[in-house]
């Protein structure tokens, strides 16, 4: 459980840092990378909470 929390935190941090790089440099590759990392963070979080939810039901 702790590993998943750290992983989600690090992914959110990587997304934020990438977006700050985009704001600083203006290069669209950092913005694109930030969006991709954030999208996968949301997908991983949804899967994690789905597992927790179905674990409570069963």
C-alpha positions as CSV (number, residue, x, y, z in Angstrom):
1,X,0.0,0.0,0.0
2,X,2.8,2.4,0.9
3,X,4.6,1.6,-2.4
4,X,1.5,2.7,-4.4
5,X,1.2,5.9,-2.4
6,X,4.8,6.8,-3.1
7,X,4.5,5.8,-6.8
8,X,1.4,8.0,-7.2
9,X,3.1,10.9,-5.4
10,X,6.3,10.6,-7.5
11,X,4.2,10.5,-10.7
12,X,2.3,13.6,-9.7
13,X,5.6,15.3,-8.9
14,X,7.1,14.3,-12.2
15,X,4.1,15.7,-14.0
16,X,4.3,19.0,-12.1
17,X,8.0,19.4,-12.7
18,X,7.6,18.7,-16.4
19,X,4.8,21.3,-16.6
20,X,7.1,23.8,-14.8
21,X,9.8,23.1,-17.4
22,X,7.2,23.8,-20.1
23,X,6.3,27.1,-18.5
24,X,10.0,28.0,-18.2
25,X,11.2,27.0,-21.6
26,X,8.0,27.1,-23.7
27,X,8.9,23.8,-25.4
28,X,5.7,21.8,-26.2
29,X,7.4,18.5,-25.6
30,X,7.4,19.1,-21.8
31,X,3.7,20.0,-21.8
32,X,3.0,16.8,-23.8
33,X,5.1,14.7,-21.4
34,X,3.3,16.3,-18.4
35,X,-0.1,15.4,-19.8
36,X,0.9,11.8,-20.6
37,X,2.4,11.2,-17.1
38,X,-0.7,12.8,-15.5
39,X,-3.0,10.7,-17.6
40,X,-1.3,7.5,-16.5
41,X,-1.3,8.6,-12.9
42,X,-5.1,9.0,-13.0
43,X,-5.5,5.6,-14.7
44,X,-3.2,3.9,-12.1
45,X,-5.1,5.6,-9.3
46,X,-8.5,4.5,-10.7
47,X,-7.3,0.9,-11.0
48,X,-5.9,1.1,-7.4
49,X,-9.2,2.3,-6.0
50,X,-11.1,-0.2,-8.0
51,X,-9.1,-3.0,-6.4
52,X,-9.7,-1.5,-3.0
53,X,-13.5,-1.2,-3.7
54,X,-13.8,-4.8,-5.0
55,X,-11.8,-6.1,-2.1
56,X,-14.3,-4.5,0.3
57,X,-17.2,-6.1,-1.5
58,X,-15.8,-9.6,-1.6
